[in-house]
Structure formats: structure tokens, C-alpha cells
Amino acid sequence: MGNIEQNRKLMVEQIARAKAELNEGTKYLKVQDKKGKQIMQAIQQNAPLIDISRYGMDAQNALPVLKNGVKMAINHKYKLHSDIGDVPKETHRHYWRYSSKKEMEKTLDNTKKVFKEWLTLIDAAIKRPSKASLKRVENHWRQEVNIDAGARGTLYPLIVKSGDGQSSVI
């Protein structure tokens, strides 16, 4: 019986030590821009509804709501969190892809550009709904918008996860 309790204590100590090492030198940043996060979460809720293979032509019903969310995201003034340092990966481990704050700002600018392209595809799909136009909207969502690829991707996935067990970027 004594061995089991000793092993449990040892395991708890090892887990605590591993967590401390993992979070060493990082600080958890809380969301400063709650409205911006809510806009991105609204897009996150509605974007999967444009899955043609699952919903067929009924997917076009989600486009007006999605269009409003994308417009709001484009018009919203997103700013990087003020506590992110010059070397983001030293601020928190979730920013490991970014070697400088300029690189993060460039990715934020790229996010707006990608959203503008997506908005034109959504407008075209609303004006002339067809399976091809809905497929283009869906593909842009999967291949351009919802991509966490560092400087060549968008900050969308990081903004959606901000504050939910992850350090905030906005």
C-alpha cells in the first residue's frame, strides 16, 4: 500500500514540475478586444454551415449571416495585444511561429486581405447561387481563412481561441 501512495506523490510532483517548465518565462494574456473575438466566433459558428457535401444547396441559407460577420470583421479595427513583446515567442509559447511583432502585424493585415477576398466570393454566391459558387466559398474558408500557418496564414484561428485556454493575441 505504501508503494502506491509514494508513486502517486512522485507522479503529482513530476506533473507539477513539467507544467512549471512548460509555462516558464511565459505570461497568459487576457482578451482586451472582446467584441473582436465575438465577431470571429460568430464566423466560426456559421462558416461550417456552408458545407455542400453535407447540406447541399441549403448551404446558401447561411451566406447572408456569414456575409454580415465577415463585413463586421473587415470593418473592426483589430490591434495586437499591447503586452506582446518585440519577440512574440518569448512572450508566450503559443506565438512560437512569429519571430517579431512586425511579422504578427503583417499576418493581421493579411487576415483582413483574405477576409475581403472571401467577401467577394460570398457576394457572388448570394447573387448567383450554384454548387460551384458555394464550393468556392467553402474552399476559401478551408484553405485560406481557417489556416494557422504563421506569417503566411491568418490570425483568425488564434483570435477565435484567444482567452479560451490560450493566451490572447488581441
DRENDO-1510 file (C-alpha; in Angstrom, 1 decimal, always signed):
<recs>
REC; n; res; u; v; w
REC; 1; MET; +0.0; +0.0; +0.0 .
REC; 2; GLY; +2.9; +2.4; +0.8 .
REC; 3; ASN; +4.4; +2.0; -2.6 .
REC; 4; ILE; +1.2; +3.1; -4.4 .
REC; 5; GLU; +0.9; +6.3; -2.3 .
REC; 6; GLN; +4.6; +7.0; -2.9 .
REC; 7; ASN; +4.2; +6.5; -6.6 .
REC; 8; ARG; +1.2; +8.8; -6.7 .
REC; 9; LYS; +3.1; +11.6; -4.8 .
REC; 10; LEU; +6.0; +11.2; -7.1 .
REC; 11; MET; +3.7; +11.4; -10.2 .
REC; 12; VAL; +2.0; +14.5; -8.9 .
REC; 13; GLU; +5.4; +16.2; -8.3 .
REC; 14; GLN; +6.6; +15.2; -11.7 .
REC; 15; ILE; +3.4; +16.6; -13.4 .
REC; 16; ALA; +3.7; +19.9; -11.4 .
REC; 17; ARG; +7.4; +20.2; -12.4 .
REC; 18; ALA; +6.6; +19.6; -16.0 .
REC; 19; LYS; +3.8; +22.2; -16.0 .
REC; 20; ALA; +6.1; +24.7; -14.4 .
REC; 21; GLU; +8.8; +24.1; -17.0 .
REC; 22; LEU; +6.3; +24.3; -19.8 .
REC; 23; ASN; +5.0; +27.7; -18.7 .
REC; 24; GLU; +8.3; +29.1; -17.6 .
REC; 25; GLY; +9.0; +32.6; -19.0 .
REC; 26; THR; +5.6; +33.0; -20.4 .
REC; 27; LYS; +2.6; +35.1; -19.4 .
REC; 28; TYR; -1.0; +34.5; -20.0 .
REC; 29; LEU; -2.6; +37.5; -21.8 .
REC; 30; LYS; -6.3; +38.1; -21.3 .
REC; 31; VAL; -8.5; +39.3; -24.1 .
REC; 32; GLN; -8.6; +43.1; -24.4 .
REC; 33; ASP; -10.9; +43.2; -27.5 .
REC; 34; LYS; -13.9; +41.1; -26.6 .
REC; 35; LYS; -16.1; +42.4; -29.4 .
REC; 36; GLY; -13.5; +41.4; -32.0 .
REC; 37; LYS; -13.3; +37.9; -30.6 .
REC; 38; GLN; -17.1; +37.6; -30.6 .
REC; 39; ILE; -17.2; +38.6; -34.3 .
REC; 40; MET; -14.7; +35.9; -35.1 .
REC; 41; GLN; -16.6; +33.4; -33.0 .
REC; 42; ALA; -19.8; +34.3; -34.9 .
REC; 43; ILE; -18.0; +33.5; -38.2 .
REC; 44; GLN; -16.7; +30.3; -36.6 .
REC; 45; GLN; -20.3; +29.2; -35.8 .
REC; 46; ASN; -21.7; +30.0; -39.3 .
REC; 47; ALA; -18.8; +29.0; -41.6 .
REC; 48; PRO; -19.2; +25.2; -41.2 .
REC; 49; LEU; -22.8; +25.6; -42.4 .
REC; 50; ILE; -21.6; +26.1; -46.0 .
REC; 51; ASP; -20.6; +22.5; -46.3 .
REC; 52; ILE; -22.1; +21.4; -49.6 .
REC; 53; SER; -21.4; +17.8; -49.2 .
REC; 54; ARG; -23.4; +17.8; -46.0 .
REC; 55; TYR; -26.2; +20.4; -46.6 .
REC; 56; GLY; -26.4; +20.6; -50.4 .
REC; 57; MET; -27.9; +23.8; -51.8 .
REC; 58; ASP; -29.4; +24.6; -48.4 .
REC; 59; ALA; -25.9; +25.8; -47.5 .
REC; 60; GLN; -26.8; +29.1; -49.3 .
REC; 61; ASN; -29.1; +30.0; -46.4 .
REC; 62; ALA; -26.1; +30.6; -44.2 .
REC; 63; LEU; -24.5; +33.0; -46.6 .
REC; 64; PRO; -26.3; +36.3; -45.6 .
REC; 65; VAL; -25.4; +35.7; -41.9 .
REC; 66; LEU; -21.9; +34.8; -42.8 .
REC; 67; LYS; -21.6; +37.9; -45.0 .
REC; 68; ASN; -22.6; +40.2; -42.1 .
REC; 69; GLY; -20.0; +38.6; -39.9 .
REC; 70; VAL; -17.2; +38.9; -42.5 .
REC; 71; LYS; -18.2; +42.6; -43.1 .
REC; 72; MET; -18.0; +43.3; -39.4 .
REC; 73; ALA; -14.6; +41.6; -39.1 .
REC; 74; ILE; -13.3; +43.7; -42.0 .
REC; 75; ASN; -14.6; +47.0; -40.5 .
REC; 76; HIS; -13.5; +46.1; -37.0 .
REC; 77; LYS; -10.1; +47.7; -36.0 .
REC; 78; TYR; -8.1; +44.7; -34.7 .
REC; 79; LYS; -4.9; +45.6; -32.8 .
REC; 80; LEU; -2.3; +43.2; -31.4 .
REC; 81; HIS; -2.3; +42.8; -27.6 .
REC; 82; SER; -0.3; +45.6; -26.1 .
REC; 83; ASP; +1.7; +43.2; -23.8 .
REC; 84; ILE; +3.1; +41.1; -26.7 .
REC; 85; GLY; +6.8; +41.8; -26.7 .
REC; 86; ASP; +9.2; +42.5; -29.6 .
REC; 87; VAL; +9.9; +38.8; -29.8 .
REC; 88; PRO; +6.4; +37.2; -29.5 .
REC; 89; LYS; +7.6; +33.6; -28.9 .
REC; 90; GLU; +9.3; +34.9; -25.8 .
REC; 91; THR; +6.0; +36.4; -24.5 .
REC; 92; HIS; +4.1; +33.1; -24.7 .
REC; 93; ARG; +4.7; +29.7; -26.2 .
REC; 94; HIS; +1.5; +30.0; -28.4 .
REC; 95; TYR; +3.3; +32.5; -30.5 .
REC; 96; TRP; +6.1; +30.2; -31.5 .
REC; 97; ARG; +5.7; +30.8; -35.2 .
REC; 98; TYR; +6.4; +34.5; -35.0 .
REC; 99; SER; +9.9; +35.8; -34.6 .
REC; 100; SER; +9.0; +39.5; -34.5 .
REC; 101; LYS; +6.0; +41.7; -33.7 .
REC; 102; LYS; +6.1; +43.1; -37.2 .
REC; 103; GLU; +5.6; +39.6; -38.6 .
REC; 104; MET; +2.5; +39.3; -36.4 .
REC; 105; GLU; +1.2; +42.7; -37.6 .
REC; 106; LYS; +1.8; +41.6; -41.2 .
REC; 107; THR; -0.2; +38.5; -40.6 .
REC; 108; LEU; -3.0; +40.6; -39.1 .
REC; 109; ASP; -3.0; +42.7; -42.3 .
REC; 110; ASN; -3.1; +39.6; -44.3 .
REC; 111; THR; -6.1; +38.4; -42.3 .
REC; 112; LYS; -8.1; +41.4; -43.5 .
REC; 113; LYS; -7.0; +40.9; -47.1 .
REC; 114; VAL; -8.1; +37.3; -47.0 .
REC; 115; PHE; -11.5; +38.3; -45.5 .
REC; 116; LYS; -12.0; +40.8; -48.3 .
REC; 117; GLU; -11.4; +38.2; -50.9 .
REC; 118; TRP; -13.8; +35.8; -49.1 .
REC; 119; LEU; -16.4; +38.6; -49.0 .
REC; 120; THR; -16.3; +39.0; -52.8 .
REC; 121; LEU; -16.8; +35.2; -53.2 .
REC; 122; ILE; -19.7; +35.3; -50.7 .
REC; 123; ASP; -21.4; +38.2; -52.6 .
REC; 124; ALA; -21.0; +36.3; -55.9 .
REC; 125; ALA; -22.6; +33.2; -54.3 .
REC; 126; ILE; -25.5; +35.2; -52.9 .
REC; 127; LYS; -26.2; +36.9; -56.3 .
REC; 128; ARG; -25.9; +33.6; -58.3 .
REC; 129; PRO; -26.2; +30.6; -56.1 .
REC; 130; SER; -24.8; +27.5; -57.6 .
REC; 131; LYS; -22.9; +24.5; -56.3 .
REC; 132; ALA; -19.7; +25.8; -57.9 .
REC; 133; SER; -20.0; +29.2; -56.2 .
REC; 134; LEU; -20.8; +27.6; -52.8 .
REC; 135; LYS; -17.9; +25.3; -53.3 .
REC; 136; ARG; -15.6; +28.3; -53.9 .
REC; 137; VAL; -16.8; +29.9; -50.7 .
REC; 138; GLU; -16.3; +26.7; -48.8 .
REC; 139; ASN; -12.8; +26.1; -50.3 .
REC; 140; HIS; -11.7; +29.6; -49.4 .
REC; 141; TRP; -12.8; +29.1; -45.9 .
REC; 142; ARG; -10.9; +25.8; -45.5 .
REC; 143; GLN; -7.8; +26.7; -47.5 .
REC; 144; GLU; -7.3; +30.4; -46.8 .
REC; 145; VAL; -9.2; +31.8; -43.8 .
REC; 146; ASN; -9.1; +29.0; -41.3 .
REC; 147; ILE; -5.3; +28.4; -41.6 .
REC; 148; ASP; -2.9; +28.8; -38.8 .
REC; 149; ALA; +0.3; +28.9; -40.8 .
REC; 150; GLY; +2.3; +31.7; -39.1 .
REC; 151; ALA; +3.2; +34.6; -41.3 .
REC; 152; ARG; +1.7; +33.2; -44.5 .
REC; 153; GLY; -1.6; +32.3; -42.8 .
REC; 154; THR; -4.1; +34.4; -40.9 .
REC; 155; LEU; -4.6; +35.3; -37.2 .
REC; 156; TYR; -8.2; +34.1; -37.4 .
REC; 157; PRO; -7.6; +30.8; -35.6 .
REC; 158; LEU; -5.6; +32.5; -32.8 .
REC; 159; ILE; -8.2; +35.2; -32.4 .
REC; 160; VAL; -11.0; +32.6; -32.1 .
REC; 161; LYS; -9.1; +30.7; -29.4 .
REC; 162; SER; -8.0; +33.8; -27.5 .
REC; 163; GLY; -8.7; +33.5; -23.8 .
REC; 164; ASP; -10.1; +30.0; -24.1 .
REC; 165; GLY; -7.1; +28.2; -22.6 .
REC; 166; GLN; -4.8; +30.1; -24.8 .
REC; 167; SER; -3.1; +33.5; -24.5 .
REC; 168; SER; -4.8; +36.3; -26.4 .
REC; 169; VAL; -3.4; +38.0; -29.5 .
REC; 170; ILE; -5.9; +40.8; -29.4 .
</recs>
